[in-house]
Amino acid sequence: FVQTDIVQISFLFLVLTILLGFIGTLFFIWHSYKATDDARPGDGVIIQSLVITDDRKLIMADYFSEQLKVASLDDPEEVTGQIDMSDVPCSLALLSNGDVAVGMEYSNTIDLLKVSGPEPELLEVLTTGRKYRSVCQASEDELVVGAEGFHSWDGSIDVIARDGRFLRTLVSGSNWLVSYPLYLTCRG
């Protein structure tokens, strides 16, 4: 008799836990939609990476809107130019010639953009052998790029040519430090 009561109480406790979890999930979803409805202009912007040019422009990779945005360092609230990207921009590198390289989230490409004019302009799309989210300039002809690994052992930091060709691996995922290289900084 006592054992049956314990089973019934355990079952009721399980049902109650599942019900409360379901209600909590519904509340979270409702709250997320409400927060979206109450959004002000400028909300929903995730600046994933930012560089500053010599002429005091802020070049920003907006992860949420999949855009590259430009503002003045003197008035960073006012976006003066933008361009839609073909993928989610993750990492920016200011190149020595003033252009910007953009590492992408999902595609095997790195976009090169001219940012010296009033609007950013796509110059070239480098097709690469891997998804390189992070990028920086090693020299005039080479970029250092970081590839996230599918597993903790297959990420890498590689060197590619300015045309996207793979040149060599600097560090591979067998070293736990590079299983997820999101950002790189080079000093060339």
Biotite code that builds the C-alpha atoms (Angstrom):
import biotite.structure as struc

atoms = struc.array([
    struc.Atom([0.000, 0.000, 0.000], chain_id="A", res_id=1, res_name="PHE", atom_name="CA", element="C"),
    struc.Atom([2.751, 2.488, 0.919], chain_id="A", res_id=2, res_name="VAL", atom_name="CA", element="C"),
    struc.Atom([4.749, 1.661, -2.194], chain_id="A", res_id=3, res_name="GLN", atom_name="CA", element="C"),
    struc.Atom([1.746, 2.440, -4.450], chain_id="A", res_id=4, res_name="THR", atom_name="CA", element="C"),
    struc.Atom([1.285, 5.831, -2.786], chain_id="A", res_id=5, res_name="ASP", atom_name="CA", element="C"),
    struc.Atom([4.966, 6.670, -3.354], chain_id="A", res_id=6, res_name="ILE", atom_name="CA", element="C"),
    struc.Atom([4.644, 5.743, -7.047], chain_id="A", res_id=7, res_name="VAL", atom_name="CA", element="C"),
    struc.Atom([1.505, 7.899, -7.365], chain_id="A", res_id=8, res_name="GLN", atom_name="CA", element="C"),
    struc.Atom([3.155, 10.847, -5.626], chain_id="A", res_id=9, res_name="ILE", atom_name="CA", element="C"),
    struc.Atom([6.278, 10.458, -7.800], chain_id="A", res_id=10, res_name="SER", atom_name="CA", element="C"),
    struc.Atom([4.115, 10.367, -10.924], chain_id="A", res_id=11, res_name="PHE", atom_name="CA", element="C"),
    struc.Atom([2.193, 13.479, -9.844], chain_id="A", res_id=12, res_name="LEU", atom_name="CA", element="C"),
    struc.Atom([5.466, 15.241, -9.093], chain_id="A", res_id=13, res_name="PHE", atom_name="CA", element="C"),
    struc.Atom([6.759, 14.328, -12.570], chain_id="A", res_id=14, res_name="LEU", atom_name="CA", element="C"),
    struc.Atom([3.583, 15.611, -14.257], chain_id="A", res_id=15, res_name="VAL", atom_name="CA", element="C"),
    struc.Atom([3.720, 18.829, -12.222], chain_id="A", res_id=16, res_name="LEU", atom_name="CA", element="C"),
    struc.Atom([7.390, 19.366, -13.149], chain_id="A", res_id=17, res_name="THR", atom_name="CA", element="C"),
    struc.Atom([6.646, 18.895, -16.858], chain_id="A", res_id=18, res_name="ILE", atom_name="CA", element="C"),
    struc.Atom([3.626, 21.213, -16.647], chain_id="A", res_id=19, res_name="LEU", atom_name="CA", element="C"),
    struc.Atom([5.611, 23.944, -14.888], chain_id="A", res_id=20, res_name="LEU", atom_name="CA", element="C"),
    struc.Atom([8.422, 23.576, -17.435], chain_id="A", res_id=21, res_name="GLY", atom_name="CA", element="C"),
    struc.Atom([5.914, 23.964, -20.265], chain_id="A", res_id=22, res_name="PHE", atom_name="CA", element="C"),
    struc.Atom([4.358, 27.054, -18.648], chain_id="A", res_id=23, res_name="ILE", atom_name="CA", element="C"),
    struc.Atom([7.833, 28.531, -18.117], chain_id="A", res_id=24, res_name="GLY", atom_name="CA", element="C"),
    struc.Atom([8.689, 27.955, -21.775], chain_id="A", res_id=25, res_name="THR", atom_name="CA", element="C"),
    struc.Atom([5.446, 29.637, -22.897], chain_id="A", res_id=26, res_name="LEU", atom_name="CA", element="C"),
    struc.Atom([6.191, 32.604, -20.621], chain_id="A", res_id=27, res_name="PHE", atom_name="CA", element="C"),
    struc.Atom([9.709, 32.901, -22.062], chain_id="A", res_id=28, res_name="PHE", atom_name="CA", element="C"),
    struc.Atom([8.347, 32.863, -25.638], chain_id="A", res_id=29, res_name="ILE", atom_name="CA", element="C"),
    struc.Atom([5.674, 35.456, -24.778], chain_id="A", res_id=30, res_name="TRP", atom_name="CA", element="C"),
    struc.Atom([8.248, 37.654, -23.069], chain_id="A", res_id=31, res_name="HIS", atom_name="CA", element="C"),
    struc.Atom([10.559, 37.423, -26.092], chain_id="A", res_id=32, res_name="SER", atom_name="CA", element="C"),
    struc.Atom([7.780, 38.559, -28.428], chain_id="A", res_id=33, res_name="TYR", atom_name="CA", element="C"),
    struc.Atom([6.765, 41.335, -26.042], chain_id="A", res_id=34, res_name="LYS", atom_name="CA", element="C"),
    struc.Atom([10.369, 42.544, -25.849], chain_id="A", res_id=35, res_name="ALA", atom_name="CA", element="C"),
    struc.Atom([10.456, 42.602, -29.673], chain_id="A", res_id=36, res_name="THR", atom_name="CA", element="C"),
    struc.Atom([7.191, 44.588, -29.803], chain_id="A", res_id=37, res_name="ASP", atom_name="CA", element="C"),
    struc.Atom([8.553, 47.138, -27.326], chain_id="A", res_id=38, res_name="ASP", atom_name="CA", element="C"),
    struc.Atom([11.841, 47.564, -29.231], chain_id="A", res_id=39, res_name="ALA", atom_name="CA", element="C"),
    struc.Atom([13.101, 51.050, -29.957], chain_id="A", res_id=40, res_name="ARG", atom_name="CA", element="C"),
    struc.Atom([15.001, 51.971, -33.134], chain_id="A", res_id=41, res_name="PRO", atom_name="CA", element="C"),
    struc.Atom([18.514, 50.631, -32.783], chain_id="A", res_id=42, res_name="GLY", atom_name="CA", element="C"),
    struc.Atom([17.490, 47.669, -30.620], chain_id="A", res_id=43, res_name="ASP", atom_name="CA", element="C"),
    struc.Atom([18.304, 44.284, -32.045], chain_id="A", res_id=44, res_name="GLY", atom_name="CA", element="C"),
    struc.Atom([21.765, 45.350, -33.164], chain_id="A", res_id=45, res_name="VAL", atom_name="CA", element="C"),
    struc.Atom([24.648, 43.078, -32.282], chain_id="A", res_id=46, res_name="ILE", atom_name="CA", element="C"),
    struc.Atom([27.990, 44.623, -33.186], chain_id="A", res_id=47, res_name="ILE", atom_name="CA", element="C"),
    struc.Atom([30.117, 41.521, -33.592], chain_id="A", res_id=48, res_name="GLN", atom_name="CA", element="C"),
    struc.Atom([33.304, 43.327, -34.631], chain_id="A", res_id=49, res_name="SER", atom_name="CA", element="C"),
    struc.Atom([34.440, 46.912, -35.138], chain_id="A", res_id=50, res_name="LEU", atom_name="CA", element="C"),
    struc.Atom([37.413, 48.665, -36.725], chain_id="A", res_id=51, res_name="VAL", atom_name="CA", element="C"),
    struc.Atom([38.325, 52.348, -36.918], chain_id="A", res_id=52, res_name="ILE", atom_name="CA", element="C"),
    struc.Atom([39.785, 53.757, -40.122], chain_id="A", res_id=53, res_name="THR", atom_name="CA", element="C"),
    struc.Atom([42.440, 56.477, -40.398], chain_id="A", res_id=54, res_name="ASP", atom_name="CA", element="C"),
    struc.Atom([39.732, 58.987, -41.361], chain_id="A", res_id=55, res_name="ASP", atom_name="CA", element="C"),
    struc.Atom([37.832, 58.295, -38.090], chain_id="A", res_id=56, res_name="ARG", atom_name="CA", element="C"),
    struc.Atom([35.111, 56.048, -39.471], chain_id="A", res_id=57, res_name="LYS", atom_name="CA", element="C"),
    struc.Atom([33.657, 53.238, -37.383], chain_id="A", res_id=58, res_name="LEU", atom_name="CA", element="C"),
    struc.Atom([33.137, 50.150, -39.509], chain_id="A", res_id=59, res_name="ILE", atom_name="CA", element="C"),
    struc.Atom([30.822, 47.751, -37.684], chain_id="A", res_id=60, res_name="MET", atom_name="CA", element="C"),
    struc.Atom([29.774, 44.180, -38.429], chain_id="A", res_id=61, res_name="ALA", atom_name="CA", element="C"),
    struc.Atom([26.123, 43.925, -37.379], chain_id="A", res_id=62, res_name="ASP", atom_name="CA", element="C"),
    struc.Atom([25.479, 40.250, -36.730], chain_id="A", res_id=63, res_name="TYR", atom_name="CA", element="C"),
    struc.Atom([21.708, 40.637, -36.245], chain_id="A", res_id=64, res_name="PHE", atom_name="CA", element="C"),
    struc.Atom([20.907, 42.530, -39.465], chain_id="A", res_id=65, res_name="SER", atom_name="CA", element="C"),
    struc.Atom([23.689, 40.902, -41.554], chain_id="A", res_id=66, res_name="GLU", atom_name="CA", element="C"),
    struc.Atom([25.026, 44.318, -42.543], chain_id="A", res_id=67, res_name="GLN", atom_name="CA", element="C"),
    struc.Atom([28.256, 46.247, -42.484], chain_id="A", res_id=68, res_name="LEU", atom_name="CA", element="C"),
    struc.Atom([27.517, 49.692, -41.028], chain_id="A", res_id=69, res_name="LYS", atom_name="CA", element="C"),
    struc.Atom([29.553, 52.886, -41.115], chain_id="A", res_id=70, res_name="VAL", atom_name="CA", element="C"),
    struc.Atom([29.412, 55.769, -38.639], chain_id="A", res_id=71, res_name="ALA", atom_name="CA", element="C"),
    struc.Atom([31.678, 58.631, -37.689], chain_id="A", res_id=72, res_name="SER", atom_name="CA", element="C"),
    struc.Atom([33.819, 58.270, -34.599], chain_id="A", res_id=73, res_name="LEU", atom_name="CA", element="C"),
    struc.Atom([32.639, 61.795, -33.715], chain_id="A", res_id=74, res_name="ASP", atom_name="CA", element="C"),
    struc.Atom([28.936, 60.809, -33.952], chain_id="A", res_id=75, res_name="ASP", atom_name="CA", element="C"),
    struc.Atom([28.721, 57.018, -33.554], chain_id="A", res_id=76, res_name="PRO", atom_name="CA", element="C"),
    struc.Atom([24.916, 57.028, -33.108], chain_id="A", res_id=77, res_name="GLU", atom_name="CA", element="C"),
    struc.Atom([24.306, 58.127, -36.718], chain_id="A", res_id=78, res_name="GLU", atom_name="CA", element="C"),
    struc.Atom([24.838, 55.433, -39.334], chain_id="A", res_id=79, res_name="VAL", atom_name="CA", element="C"),
    struc.Atom([26.118, 57.179, -42.462], chain_id="A", res_id=80, res_name="THR", atom_name="CA", element="C"),
    struc.Atom([26.428, 54.130, -44.704], chain_id="A", res_id=81, res_name="GLY", atom_name="CA", element="C"),
    struc.Atom([25.662, 50.444, -44.797], chain_id="A", res_id=82, res_name="GLN", atom_name="CA", element="C"),
    struc.Atom([25.730, 47.429, -47.073], chain_id="A", res_id=83, res_name="ILE", atom_name="CA", element="C"),
    struc.Atom([23.844, 44.152, -46.876], chain_id="A", res_id=84, res_name="ASP", atom_name="CA", element="C"),
    struc.Atom([26.160, 41.183, -46.599], chain_id="A", res_id=85, res_name="MET", atom_name="CA", element="C"),
    struc.Atom([25.596, 37.797, -48.240], chain_id="A", res_id=86, res_name="SER", atom_name="CA", element="C"),
    struc.Atom([26.105, 36.070, -44.872], chain_id="A", res_id=87, res_name="ASP", atom_name="CA", element="C"),
    struc.Atom([26.407, 36.942, -41.179], chain_id="A", res_id=88, res_name="VAL", atom_name="CA", element="C"),
    struc.Atom([29.534, 39.110, -40.728], chain_id="A", res_id=89, res_name="PRO", atom_name="CA", element="C"),
    struc.Atom([31.617, 37.961, -37.764], chain_id="A", res_id=90, res_name="CYS", atom_name="CA", element="C"),
    struc.Atom([35.067, 39.481, -37.831], chain_id="A", res_id=91, res_name="SER", atom_name="CA", element="C"),
    struc.Atom([36.550, 42.580, -39.441], chain_id="A", res_id=92, res_name="LEU", atom_name="CA", element="C"),
    struc.Atom([40.140, 43.329, -40.353], chain_id="A", res_id=93, res_name="ALA", atom_name="CA", element="C"),
    struc.Atom([41.321, 46.753, -41.448], chain_id="A", res_id=94, res_name="LEU", atom_name="CA", element="C"),
    struc.Atom([43.784, 46.126, -44.256], chain_id="A", res_id=95, res_name="LEU", atom_name="CA", element="C"),
    struc.Atom([46.863, 48.287, -44.849], chain_id="A", res_id=96, res_name="SER", atom_name="CA", element="C"),
    struc.Atom([45.335, 49.832, -47.993], chain_id="A", res_id=97, res_name="ASN", atom_name="CA", element="C"),
    struc.Atom([42.270, 51.015, -46.026], chain_id="A", res_id=98, res_name="GLY", atom_name="CA", element="C"),
    struc.Atom([39.928, 48.265, -47.251], chain_id="A", res_id=99, res_name="ASP", atom_name="CA", element="C"),
    struc.Atom([38.168, 45.880, -44.864], chain_id="A", res_id=100, res_name="VAL", atom_name="CA", element="C"),
    struc.Atom([38.163, 42.072, -44.881], chain_id="A", res_id=101, res_name="ALA", atom_name="CA", element="C"),
    struc.Atom([35.054, 40.412, -43.437], chain_id="A", res_id=102, res_name="VAL", atom_name="CA", element="C"),
    struc.Atom([35.011, 36.855, -42.064], chain_id="A", res_id=103, res_name="GLY", atom_name="CA", element="C"),
    struc.Atom([31.607, 35.183, -42.460], chain_id="A", res_id=104, res_name="MET", atom_name="CA", element="C"),
    struc.Atom([29.623, 32.889, -40.169], chain_id="A", res_id=105, res_name="GLU", atom_name="CA", element="C"),
    struc.Atom([28.261, 30.229, -42.511], chain_id="A", res_id=106, res_name="TYR", atom_name="CA", element="C"),
    struc.Atom([29.888, 30.483, -45.941], chain_id="A", res_id=107, res_name="SER", atom_name="CA", element="C"),
    struc.Atom([33.347, 29.610, -47.226], chain_id="A", res_id=108, res_name="ASN", atom_name="CA", element="C"),
    struc.Atom([33.970, 33.223, -48.197], chain_id="A", res_id=109, res_name="THR", atom_name="CA", element="C"),
    struc.Atom([35.757, 36.332, -47.010], chain_id="A", res_id=110, res_name="ILE", atom_name="CA", element="C"),
    struc.Atom([34.434, 39.607, -48.394], chain_id="A", res_id=111, res_name="ASP", atom_name="CA", element="C"),
    struc.Atom([36.764, 42.497, -49.218], chain_id="A", res_id=112, res_name="LEU", atom_name="CA", element="C"),
    struc.Atom([35.120, 45.912, -49.078], chain_id="A", res_id=113, res_name="LEU", atom_name="CA", element="C"),
    struc.Atom([36.164, 49.445, -49.915], chain_id="A", res_id=114, res_name="LYS", atom_name="CA", element="C"),
    struc.Atom([35.092, 51.778, -47.104], chain_id="A", res_id=115, res_name="VAL", atom_name="CA", element="C"),
    struc.Atom([36.743, 55.042, -48.162], chain_id="A", res_id=116, res_name="SER", atom_name="CA", element="C"),
    struc.Atom([33.649, 56.374, -49.957], chain_id="A", res_id=117, res_name="GLY", atom_name="CA", element="C"),
    struc.Atom([30.303, 57.438, -48.510], chain_id="A", res_id=118, res_name="PRO", atom_name="CA", element="C"),
    struc.Atom([28.877, 53.882, -48.797], chain_id="A", res_id=119, res_name="GLU", atom_name="CA", element="C"),
    struc.Atom([30.773, 50.614, -48.329], chain_id="A", res_id=120, res_name="PRO", atom_name="CA", element="C"),
    struc.Atom([31.405, 48.877, -51.650], chain_id="A", res_id=121, res_name="GLU", atom_name="CA", element="C"),
    struc.Atom([31.997, 45.169, -52.220], chain_id="A", res_id=122, res_name="LEU", atom_name="CA", element="C"),
    struc.Atom([35.284, 44.755, -54.090], chain_id="A", res_id=123, res_name="LEU", atom_name="CA", element="C"),
    struc.Atom([35.821, 41.019, -54.094], chain_id="A", res_id=124, res_name="GLU", atom_name="CA", element="C"),
    struc.Atom([34.572, 37.780, -52.570], chain_id="A", res_id=125, res_name="VAL", atom_name="CA", element="C"),
    struc.Atom([37.367, 35.351, -51.715], chain_id="A", res_id=126, res_name="LEU", atom_name="CA", element="C"),
    struc.Atom([36.216, 31.738, -51.908], chain_id="A", res_id=127, res_name="THR", atom_name="CA", element="C"),
    struc.Atom([38.035, 29.599, -49.371], chain_id="A", res_id=128, res_name="THR", atom_name="CA", element="C"),
    struc.Atom([38.198, 25.911, -48.564], chain_id="A", res_id=129, res_name="GLY", atom_name="CA", element="C"),
    struc.Atom([36.758, 26.371, -45.049], chain_id="A", res_id=130, res_name="ARG", atom_name="CA", element="C"),
    struc.Atom([34.474, 28.657, -43.075], chain_id="A", res_id=131, res_name="LYS", atom_name="CA", element="C"),
    struc.Atom([36.817, 31.264, -41.668], chain_id="A", res_id=132, res_name="TYR", atom_name="CA", element="C"),
    struc.Atom([34.990, 33.401, -39.113], chain_id="A", res_id=133, res_name="ARG", atom_name="CA", element="C"),
    struc.Atom([38.009, 35.389, -37.955], chain_id="A", res_id=134, res_name="SER", atom_name="CA", element="C"),
    struc.Atom([40.448, 37.262, -40.155], chain_id="A", res_id=135, res_name="VAL", atom_name="CA", element="C"),
    struc.Atom([43.426, 39.614, -39.884], chain_id="A", res_id=136, res_name="CYS", atom_name="CA", element="C"),
    struc.Atom([46.149, 40.793, -42.246], chain_id="A", res_id=137, res_name="GLN", atom_name="CA", element="C"),
    struc.Atom([49.588, 39.194, -41.929], chain_id="A", res_id=138, res_name="ALA", atom_name="CA", element="C"),
    struc.Atom([51.199, 40.954, -44.910], chain_id="A", res_id=139, res_name="SER", atom_name="CA", element="C"),
    struc.Atom([50.199, 42.636, -48.171], chain_id="A", res_id=140, res_name="GLU", atom_name="CA", element="C"),
    struc.Atom([49.649, 39.222, -49.766], chain_id="A", res_id=141, res_name="ASP", atom_name="CA", element="C"),
    struc.Atom([48.520, 37.070, -46.846], chain_id="A", res_id=142, res_name="GLU", atom_name="CA", element="C"),
    struc.Atom([45.634, 36.871, -44.395], chain_id="A", res_id=143, res_name="LEU", atom_name="CA", element="C"),
    struc.Atom([45.637, 34.918, -41.147], chain_id="A", res_id=144, res_name="VAL", atom_name="CA", element="C"),
    struc.Atom([42.246, 33.283, -40.658], chain_id="A", res_id=145, res_name="VAL", atom_name="CA", element="C"),
    struc.Atom([40.595, 31.200, -37.965], chain_id="A", res_id=146, res_name="GLY", atom_name="CA", element="C"),
    struc.Atom([38.363, 28.226, -38.723], chain_id="A", res_id=147, res_name="ALA", atom_name="CA", element="C"),
    struc.Atom([36.041, 26.937, -36.060], chain_id="A", res_id=148, res_name="GLU", atom_name="CA", element="C"),
    struc.Atom([36.190, 23.201, -35.676], chain_id="A", res_id=149, res_name="GLY", atom_name="CA", element="C"),
    struc.Atom([33.161, 20.955, -35.792], chain_id="A", res_id=150, res_name="PHE", atom_name="CA", element="C"),
    struc.Atom([34.809, 19.067, -32.960], chain_id="A", res_id=151, res_name="HIS", atom_name="CA", element="C"),
    struc.Atom([37.208, 20.426, -30.367], chain_id="A", res_id=152, res_name="SER", atom_name="CA", element="C"),
    struc.Atom([40.152, 18.967, -32.301], chain_id="A", res_id=153, res_name="TRP", atom_name="CA", element="C"),
    struc.Atom([39.631, 20.267, -35.838], chain_id="A", res_id=154, res_name="ASP", atom_name="CA", element="C"),
    struc.Atom([39.705, 24.063, -35.549], chain_id="A", res_id=155, res_name="GLY", atom_name="CA", element="C"),
    struc.Atom([42.723, 25.822, -37.005], chain_id="A", res_id=156, res_name="SER", atom_name="CA", element="C"),
    struc.Atom([44.486, 29.093, -37.611], chain_id="A", res_id=157, res_name="ILE", atom_name="CA", element="C"),
    struc.Atom([45.604, 29.183, -41.228], chain_id="A", res_id=158, res_name="ASP", atom_name="CA", element="C"),
    struc.Atom([47.341, 31.495, -43.649], chain_id="A", res_id=159, res_name="VAL", atom_name="CA", element="C"),
    struc.Atom([45.648, 32.142, -46.973], chain_id="A", res_id=160, res_name="ILE", atom_name="CA", element="C"),
    struc.Atom([46.661, 34.202, -49.984], chain_id="A", res_id=161, res_name="ALA", atom_name="CA", element="C"),
    struc.Atom([44.742, 37.352, -50.878], chain_id="A", res_id=162, res_name="ARG", atom_name="CA", element="C"),
    struc.Atom([42.955, 35.335, -53.578], chain_id="A", res_id=163, res_name="ASP", atom_name="CA", element="C"),
    struc.Atom([41.620, 32.824, -50.997], chain_id="A", res_id=164, res_name="GLY", atom_name="CA", element="C"),
    struc.Atom([44.117, 30.008, -51.685], chain_id="A", res_id=165, res_name="ARG", atom_name="CA", element="C"),
    struc.Atom([45.182, 27.992, -48.652], chain_id="A", res_id=166, res_name="PHE", atom_name="CA", element="C"),
    struc.Atom([48.911, 28.403, -47.944], chain_id="A", res_id=167, res_name="LEU", atom_name="CA", element="C"),
    struc.Atom([49.629, 26.754, -44.593], chain_id="A", res_id=168, res_name="ARG", atom_name="CA", element="C"),
    struc.Atom([48.327, 25.983, -41.117], chain_id="A", res_id=169, res_name="THR", atom_name="CA", element="C"),
    struc.Atom([49.899, 27.852, -38.202], chain_id="A", res_id=170, res_name="LEU", atom_name="CA", element="C"),
    struc.Atom([48.170, 25.929, -35.414], chain_id="A", res_id=171, res_name="VAL", atom_name="CA", element="C"),
    struc.Atom([45.673, 23.086, -35.668], chain_id="A", res_id=172, res_name="SER", atom_name="CA", element="C"),
    struc.Atom([42.869, 21.899, -33.416], chain_id="A", res_id=173, res_name="GLY", atom_name="CA", element="C"),
    struc.Atom([45.044, 19.241, -31.846], chain_id="A", res_id=174, res_name="SER", atom_name="CA", element="C"),
    struc.Atom([46.072, 22.179, -29.672], chain_id="A", res_id=175, res_name="ASN", atom_name="CA", element="C"),
    struc.Atom([43.048, 22.946, -27.425], chain_id="A", res_id=176, res_name="TRP", atom_name="CA", element="C"),
    struc.Atom([43.678, 26.692, -27.754], chain_id="A", res_id=177, res_name="LEU", atom_name="CA", element="C"),
    struc.Atom([42.305, 26.843, -31.305], chain_id="A", res_id=178, res_name="VAL", atom_name="CA", element="C"),
    struc.Atom([39.181, 24.717, -31.233], chain_id="A", res_id=179, res_name="SER", atom_name="CA", element="C"),
    struc.Atom([37.061, 27.866, -31.621], chain_id="A", res_id=180, res_name="TYR", atom_name="CA", element="C"),
    struc.Atom([39.156, 30.857, -32.814], chain_id="A", res_id=181, res_name="PRO", atom_name="CA", element="C"),
    struc.Atom([36.541, 33.620, -33.016], chain_id="A", res_id=182, res_name="LEU", atom_name="CA", element="C"),
    struc.Atom([38.812, 36.680, -33.170], chain_id="A", res_id=183, res_name="TYR", atom_name="CA", element="C"),
    struc.Atom([42.346, 37.281, -34.337], chain_id="A", res_id=184, res_name="LEU", atom_name="CA", element="C"),
    struc.Atom([44.589, 40.323, -34.190], chain_id="A", res_id=185, res_name="THR", atom_name="CA", element="C"),
    struc.Atom([47.684, 40.703, -36.345], chain_id="A", res_id=186, res_name="CYS", atom_name="CA", element="C"),
    struc.Atom([50.303, 43.353, -36.418], chain_id="A", res_id=187, res_name="ARG", atom_name="CA", element="C"),
    struc.Atom([51.888, 43.361, -39.843], chain_id="A", res_id=188, res_name="GLY", atom_name="CA", element="C"),
])
